[in-house]
Amino acid sequence: MVTTTTTRLVRSKEATALTLRLATGSLARQAARANEYTASTSGVAPTYLQANLLVLPSRYADDFRNLCARNPVPCPLIAESAVPGDFSHLVSHLPSVDSAKLAGSLDLRTDCPRYNVYRDAQLVHAGVPDVAREWTADHVAFLVGCSQSFESALERAGLAVRHSVQDRTVPMYRSNIPLNAAGVFAGSTYTVSMRPFPRRDIDTVRRISRAYHATHGEPVAWGWDAVARLGIADIDQVQWGQPPLTEDGRPLSSVFGDEDNVPVFWGCGVSTQEAVMRAPLEGTVLAHFPGCMLIMDCGEDDVL
């Protein structure tokens, strides 16, 4: 087991109780559907696969599939609606997971804790509890892998994931890495998520996450110099999620350059929502609220 300074962090009693109550993907979806749980899903239903959700008018479906194919690191496509308008059945894009094993008793309109709603590529509602009234027979849903899926693998190796232990949402930033264009989706960039680790543990972090290709794989950048290289002006100024903190609750910028708090960045599925806002889309697009993922019935290790 790897020993790090981050393992001193202790999850709150409330968060531990929640994790036990929402111990499976099915239970987590049921709680979201009943609006019993509206927070970040980091640390919820450990070992179960988590997914980003993006729901588009059907005329954009082919372009979106191509976007994912051309950008497999930030946008690893894992499933989509069986047919347009279907919010209960999925077709798997994972060679190791049968469609029937992805998620049973599913309702994509309600089973994320919170949602975003876009109209004509503009965000009009953020963090709403469901999108049942917005869903139409023309909508096609896509699920994209999420790096919260391999957080439990990091924790099993003794590498505590700080935002999860602190009951916060992972920090997410707009980067300067260009997405490869696909049809209407052009001119956008990667979104990246960030988790700090001690410098001595980064090789282990890279090795563990590398195996999870369907959930972004290994980091795209790490180190304090990576902040500027990725075009991030201020590590404390996030575009999504919550600003990162030190173990004792200070802004991460207060230890800039510290070897025990090295920023590590992964491709992030919120890149798909950034791509929506950069594209000339017409109509209503639905998505999960960043950090509030859809939790599946299959396990994170099923995708290896």
C-alpha positions as CSV (number, residue, x, y, z in Angstrom):
1,M,0.0,0.0,0.0
2,V,1.2,3.5,-0.9
3,T,1.6,5.8,2.0
4,T,0.8,9.5,1.3
5,T,0.0,12.6,3.2
6,T,-3.5,12.6,1.7
7,T,-4.4,9.4,3.6
8,R,-4.6,11.4,6.8
9,L,-7.9,12.8,5.5
10,V,-11.0,11.3,7.1
11,R,-14.4,11.3,5.4
12,S,-17.2,12.8,7.5
13,K,-19.7,10.6,9.2
14,E,-22.4,12.0,7.1
15,A,-20.6,11.2,3.9
16,T,-19.7,7.7,5.1
17,A,-23.4,7.0,6.0
18,L,-24.4,8.3,2.5
19,T,-21.9,6.0,0.8
20,L,-23.3,3.0,2.7
21,R,-26.9,3.9,1.9
22,L,-26.1,4.4,-1.8
23,A,-23.9,1.4,-2.1
24,T,-24.9,0.3,-5.6
25,G,-25.6,2.0,-8.9
26,S,-29.3,1.0,-8.6
27,L,-29.7,2.5,-5.2
28,A,-27.9,5.7,-6.2
29,R,-30.3,6.1,-9.2
30,Q,-33.3,5.5,-7.1
31,A,-32.2,8.2,-4.6
32,A,-31.6,10.6,-7.4
33,R,-35.0,9.8,-9.0
34,A,-36.7,10.5,-5.6
35,N,-34.7,13.7,-5.2
36,E,-33.2,12.3,-2.0
37,Y,-29.7,13.0,-3.2
38,T,-28.6,16.1,-5.2
39,A,-24.8,16.4,-4.5
40,S,-21.7,15.2,-6.3
41,T,-21.5,11.5,-6.9
42,S,-17.8,11.3,-6.1
43,G,-17.4,8.5,-3.5
44,V,-21.0,7.3,-4.0
45,A,-21.5,3.6,-4.9
46,P,-17.7,2.9,-4.9
47,T,-16.5,0.6,-7.7
48,Y,-19.6,1.2,-9.9
49,L,-19.1,2.9,-13.3
50,Q,-20.1,6.6,-13.4
51,A,-21.0,8.4,-16.6
52,N,-21.5,11.8,-18.1
53,L,-24.9,12.3,-19.8
54,L,-25.5,14.4,-23.0
55,V,-28.9,14.3,-24.8
56,L,-29.1,15.9,-28.2
57,P,-31.7,16.3,-31.0
58,S,-31.3,13.3,-33.3
59,R,-30.0,15.4,-36.2
60,Y,-26.8,16.0,-34.3
61,A,-26.2,12.4,-33.2
62,D,-23.9,11.3,-36.0
63,D,-21.7,14.4,-35.5
64,F,-21.5,13.7,-31.8
65,R,-20.5,10.0,-32.3
66,N,-17.8,11.3,-34.6
67,L,-16.7,13.8,-32.0
68,C,-16.3,11.1,-29.5
69,A,-14.4,8.8,-31.9
70,R,-12.0,11.6,-32.7
71,N,-11.5,12.6,-29.1
72,P,-11.4,9.4,-27.1
73,V,-9.5,10.8,-24.1
74,P,-11.9,13.6,-23.0
75,C,-15.0,12.0,-24.7
76,P,-14.9,8.2,-24.4
77,L,-18.3,7.0,-25.6
78,I,-19.7,4.1,-23.5
79,A,-23.4,3.9,-24.5
80,E,-26.3,5.6,-26.2
81,S,-30.1,5.4,-26.4
82,A,-31.4,2.3,-28.0
83,V,-33.6,4.4,-30.3
84,P,-34.5,8.2,-30.3
85,G,-36.7,9.1,-27.5
86,D,-35.9,6.1,-25.4
87,F,-34.8,7.0,-21.9
88,S,-34.8,3.5,-20.4
89,H,-32.7,1.3,-22.7
90,L,-29.1,1.7,-23.8
91,V,-26.8,0.2,-26.4
92,S,-23.3,-0.4,-25.1
93,H,-20.2,0.9,-26.9
94,L,-18.1,-1.1,-24.4
95,P,-16.8,-4.3,-25.9
96,S,-16.6,-5.9,-22.4
97,V,-20.0,-4.9,-21.2
98,D,-23.3,-6.2,-22.7
99,S,-26.0,-3.6,-23.2
100,A,-28.4,-5.4,-20.8
101,K,-25.8,-5.1,-17.9
102,L,-25.3,-1.4,-18.1
103,A,-28.3,-0.2,-16.0
104,G,-31.6,-1.7,-15.2
105,S,-34.8,0.1,-14.2
106,L,-33.3,3.2,-15.8
107,D,-34.8,6.6,-16.4
108,L,-32.3,9.0,-17.9
109,R,-34.7,11.9,-17.3
110,T,-34.5,11.6,-13.5
111,D,-31.6,9.3,-12.4
112,C,-28.8,11.9,-12.3
113,P,-28.9,14.0,-9.0
114,R,-29.0,17.2,-11.0
115,Y,-29.1,18.4,-14.7
116,N,-28.3,21.2,-17.0
117,V,-30.6,22.4,-19.8
118,Y,-29.3,24.2,-22.9
119,R,-31.4,26.0,-25.6
120,D,-29.8,26.9,-28.9
121,A,-26.4,26.2,-27.3
122,Q,-27.0,28.5,-24.3
123,L,-27.2,27.3,-20.8
124,V,-30.7,28.3,-19.5
125,H,-31.1,26.1,-16.4
126,A,-28.4,24.7,-14.2
127,G,-28.7,22.1,-11.5
128,V,-32.4,21.2,-12.0
129,P,-33.6,18.0,-10.3
130,D,-35.0,16.3,-13.5
131,V,-35.6,16.9,-17.2
132,A,-38.8,14.9,-17.7
133,R,-40.6,17.9,-19.2
134,E,-37.8,18.7,-21.6
135,W,-37.4,15.2,-23.0
136,T,-38.9,14.6,-26.5
137,A,-39.3,11.7,-28.9
138,D,-36.5,13.1,-31.0
139,H,-33.8,13.1,-28.2
140,V,-30.8,10.8,-28.4
141,A,-28.9,10.2,-25.1
142,F,-25.2,9.5,-25.0
143,L,-23.1,8.3,-22.0
144,V,-19.5,9.3,-21.8
145,G,-17.0,7.9,-19.3
146,C,-16.1,9.7,-16.1
147,S,-12.9,9.8,-14.1
148,Q,-14.8,9.5,-10.9
149,S,-15.1,5.9,-11.9
150,F,-11.5,5.1,-11.0
151,E,-11.3,7.1,-7.8
152,S,-12.1,4.1,-5.7
153,A,-9.2,2.2,-7.4
154,L,-6.9,5.1,-6.4
155,E,-8.2,4.9,-2.8
156,R,-7.7,1.2,-2.7
157,A,-4.0,1.9,-3.4
158,G,-3.9,4.3,-0.4
159,L,-4.2,7.4,-2.5
160,A,-7.0,9.4,-1.0
161,V,-8.9,11.5,-3.5
162,R,-9.1,14.9,-1.7
163,H,-12.3,16.4,-3.1
164,S,-14.2,13.2,-2.3
165,V,-12.9,13.0,1.2
166,Q,-13.8,16.7,1.7
167,D,-17.3,16.2,0.4
168,R,-16.7,18.6,-2.5
169,T,-17.1,18.5,-6.3
170,V,-14.0,17.8,-8.3
171,P,-12.4,21.0,-9.8
172,M,-12.9,21.4,-13.5
173,Y,-11.3,23.9,-15.9
174,R,-11.5,25.0,-19.5
175,S,-8.1,24.2,-21.1
176,N,-6.4,25.3,-24.3
177,I,-6.1,21.7,-25.7
178,P,-8.2,21.7,-28.9
179,L,-10.9,19.1,-29.5
180,N,-10.7,17.5,-33.0
181,A,-13.7,18.9,-34.9
182,A,-16.6,16.7,-36.1
183,G,-19.3,18.2,-38.2
184,V,-21.2,20.9,-36.3
185,F,-18.9,20.5,-33.3
186,A,-15.9,22.7,-34.0
187,G,-13.7,25.2,-32.3
188,S,-13.9,23.7,-28.8
189,T,-11.3,22.7,-26.3
190,Y,-10.8,20.0,-23.6
191,T,-12.3,20.4,-20.2
192,V,-9.9,18.9,-17.6
193,S,-10.6,17.7,-14.0
194,M,-7.9,18.1,-11.4
195,R,-6.8,16.1,-8.3
196,P,-3.7,17.0,-6.3
197,F,-1.3,14.3,-5.2
198,P,2.2,14.3,-3.7
199,R,4.9,14.3,-6.4
200,R,6.2,10.9,-5.2
201,D,2.8,9.3,-5.9
202,I,2.2,10.6,-9.4
203,D,3.8,7.6,-11.2
204,T,1.4,5.3,-9.2
205,V,-1.6,7.6,-10.0
206,R,-0.7,7.4,-13.7
207,R,-0.3,3.6,-13.7
208,I,-3.6,3.0,-12.0
209,S,-5.7,5.4,-14.1
210,R,-4.0,4.4,-17.3
211,A,-5.9,1.1,-17.4
212,Y,-9.3,2.8,-17.4
213,H,-9.4,3.9,-21.1
214,A,-13.2,4.1,-21.0
215,T,-13.1,6.7,-18.2
216,H,-10.4,9.0,-19.6
217,G,-7.3,6.9,-18.8
218,E,-4.1,8.4,-17.5
219,P,-3.6,12.2,-16.8
220,V,-3.1,14.5,-19.7
221,A,-0.8,16.7,-17.7
222,W,0.7,17.1,-14.2
223,G,2.9,19.5,-12.2
224,W,2.6,23.1,-11.2
225,D,3.9,24.2,-14.5
226,A,1.0,22.4,-16.2
227,V,-1.4,25.0,-14.9
228,A,0.0,27.6,-17.2
229,R,0.6,25.2,-20.1
230,L,-3.1,24.2,-20.1
231,G,-4.1,27.9,-20.2
232,I,-5.5,28.0,-16.7
233,A,-5.0,31.5,-15.3
234,D,-5.7,30.7,-11.7
235,I,-5.9,27.2,-10.0
236,D,-8.5,28.6,-7.6
237,Q,-10.8,29.8,-10.4
238,V,-12.8,26.8,-11.7
239,Q,-15.3,26.8,-14.5
240,W,-17.2,23.8,-13.0
241,G,-17.1,22.1,-9.7
242,Q,-15.5,23.6,-6.6
243,P,-12.1,25.2,-6.1
244,P,-9.4,22.9,-4.8
245,L,-8.3,23.0,-1.2
246,T,-5.3,21.9,0.8
247,E,-5.8,19.2,3.5
248,D,-6.4,21.9,6.1
249,G,-9.0,23.8,3.9
250,R,-6.9,26.6,2.4
251,P,-7.0,27.6,-1.3
252,L,-4.6,25.4,-3.3
253,S,-2.8,28.5,-4.6
254,S,-1.6,29.2,-1.1
255,V,0.9,26.2,-1.5
256,F,1.8,27.0,-5.1
257,G,4.9,24.9,-6.0
258,D,4.6,22.6,-3.1
259,E,5.6,19.0,-3.8
260,D,2.9,17.5,-1.6
261,N,0.1,19.2,-3.5
262,V,1.0,18.7,-7.2
263,P,-2.0,19.3,-9.6
264,V,-2.8,16.3,-11.8
265,F,-5.1,16.8,-14.7
266,W,-7.4,14.4,-16.6
267,G,-9.5,14.7,-19.7
268,C,-13.1,15.4,-18.6
269,G,-16.5,14.5,-20.1
270,V,-17.8,18.0,-19.4
271,S,-15.8,18.7,-22.7
272,T,-19.0,17.6,-24.4
273,Q,-21.0,20.4,-22.7
274,E,-18.3,22.9,-23.7
275,A,-18.6,21.6,-27.3
276,V,-22.3,22.2,-27.2
277,M,-21.8,25.8,-26.1
278,R,-19.3,26.4,-28.9
279,A,-21.5,24.9,-31.6
280,P,-24.4,26.5,-33.6
281,L,-26.9,24.0,-32.3
282,E,-30.7,24.6,-32.5
283,G,-33.1,23.1,-30.0
284,T,-32.9,21.7,-26.5
285,V,-29.9,19.8,-25.2
286,L,-29.9,18.1,-21.8
287,A,-26.9,17.1,-19.7
288,H,-25.9,16.1,-16.2
289,F,-24.9,18.9,-13.8
290,P,-21.1,18.6,-13.6
291,G,-20.1,16.2,-10.8
292,C,-23.6,14.8,-10.5
293,M,-23.1,11.7,-12.6
294,L,-25.3,8.8,-13.7
295,I,-24.2,5.7,-11.8
296,M,-24.4,2.4,-13.7
297,D,-25.0,-1.2,-12.6
298,C,-21.7,-2.4,-14.2
299,G,-18.4,-2.0,-12.3
300,E,-15.5,0.2,-13.0
301,D,-13.3,-2.8,-13.5
302,D,-15.7,-4.3,-16.1
303,V,-14.4,-1.7,-18.6
304,L,-10.8,-2.9,-18.3
